[in-house]
Amino acid sequence: MKHQPIHEIDALGGIAQVQGATLSRRERLQRWADLLSRNPDRQLKPLSRVEFYAERERALLRGENTPISVALADPVLREAGLQGDTLGDAQKFFELSAAEAHYLLCDCHFPGQMDAEGMANRIRKVATPKSLWSRIWM
């Protein structure tokens, strides 16, 4: 086995270096959406009944193969500060309001299946600043 510095290994995998760089909220959300778009047909699991939990319990919600777990698997987002795969971790890192987190991750918004490309599109909507008028109609 050949030993290589981590920056050389990262370069082989196409991983962007973010050492010391701070990603804006929009950049973090865009990266998350881009990760999901890499495998657009991937079926993901939403979180169940998010709105029925008390705030403290809601923050601890997690699951296997969720959009949050996709984000956590990315070394760039972890380096930027994503600490775990709970709803609370995602809300804190991506600066999501309770309404945005519910819109993105709750099963009540996904009749049928949740696919990665659809989730990426939702994340991009949240990441894109809008006028007050357009937010009313979202």
Secondary structure as GFF3:
##gff-version 3
##sequence-region A 1 138
A	DSSP	alpha_helix	6	12	.	.	.	ID=ss1
A	DSSP	alpha_helix	25	37	.	.	.	ID=ss2
A	DSSP	beta_strand	43	44	.	.	.	ID=ss3
A	DSSP	three_ten_helix	50	52	.	.	.	ID=ss4
A	DSSP	alpha_helix	55	59	.	.	.	ID=ss5
A	DSSP	alpha_helix	67	72	.	.	.	ID=ss6
A	DSSP	alpha_helix	75	80	.	.	.	ID=ss7
A	DSSP	alpha_helix	87	94	.	.	.	ID=ss8
A	DSSP	alpha_helix	98	105	.	.	.	ID=ss9
A	DSSP	three_ten_helix	107	109	.	.	.	ID=ss10
A	DSSP	beta_strand	114	115	.	.	.	ID=ss11
A	DSSP	alpha_helix	116	127	.	.	.	ID=ss12
A	DSSP	alpha_helix	132	136	.	.	.	ID=ss13
###
